[in-house]
Every structure is written in C-alpha cells, then in structure tokens.
Amino acid sequence: MKDKFYLGVLYGIALPLLAYLFGDFLQSKIAFHLRPNFFQILCVGVNMLIFQIAIKKQFDALAKGVLFSTFFYAIVFAYFFLR
C-alpha cells in the first residue's frame, strides 16, 4: 500500500460503495430486510476501518484522502437526504 492522497480518496469512495452495493444485492436476493440506515452505517464502518489501518501504519496522506472522501459522502448525504 502506498501513501498517496489520491489512493486514500479512491479507497474511501470505492470500498464503502462496494460494501453498500454488495449488501443491497444480498438483501434483495435473500429477502432478509434490515433497517434502512444499516447500509449507511456499514459504509461509515468500512471508512473507519480503512482510516484506522492507515493511521496505524502511519500513512498520513492516505488517511487524509480517506477523511476527505468521508466528508464528501457526508456532504452528498446531507444534500440529497436531508433537504
């Protein structure tokens, strides 16, 4: 893993999105209904995990990229869902 800001942004956007899509796919296939905000919490948890790994390995630029993407998701969420 390299310590690059753009990789942090990429990881911070792609991995929670993949977790959300995979969880939504599983929910539709197995007909197991979870609370609507479960997948949003899952995305936050995935980003926290990536952020903690980057901090522990002292990849500061990577952690900043993940944090940037987290704020990006928060702004998008606030714009579309809290209007």
N, C-alpha and C positions, 0 to 999 in steps of 0.2 A: 504494500500500500504506500502510495506517495503522499507527501504533504503538500498538496496543491489546493488552492481555494476552489477552483472550478470543479475538481473532483468531489469536494465536500458539497457543493451545490448540486451536482449530479446525483450523488448518493442520497442527499437529503430530499430530493424531489422524487427520484425514481423508486427507491426502496419502499417508502410509505405508500406510494401509488400502487406498486405491485402488490403489497400486502392488502390494500383496500380492494383491488380488483379480484385477487385470489379469494379473499374472504367473502366477497359478494357472490362470486361464482359458486363457491361451496354452499353458501346459504341457499342459493336458488336451486341447486341440484339435490340437496338432501332434505329440503323443506324443513329446516331447523331454523326457526325465527329467533333472532336476537334483538335486543333493543336497538333502535335506530342509530343511536350515537355510539354504539360499540365499535364500529369500524373507524370512527373519528378518533376514539381513544386508542385504538390499535395503531393508527398512524402516528399519533403522538408518542406512544411507547416505542415504536420502531425508531423514530428520530432520536429519542432519548438514549436508546441503546447505542446507536451509531455515534452520537455525541460523546457518551461516556467512554467508549472504546478509543475514540480519537484523543480525548483528554488524557486518558491513562497512558497511551503510547506517546504522548507529548507531540501530537501532530496539530499544532496550533492553527495553521492555515486551513486544514481540513475541518477542524472543529468550527472555525469561523464560517466556512461555507455551509456546513450543516445548520448552524444557527441562523444564517441568512435565509436559507430555504424554509426554515421553520417560521420565521417572520413573514415570508412570502405567503406560505399557506395560511397563516393567521389573517393576513390582510384579505386574501381571496375569500376565506370563510366568512369574515365579517361583512364583506361587500355583498356576497350572494345570499347568505343565510340569515343575516341579522338586520336586513333592511326593513 
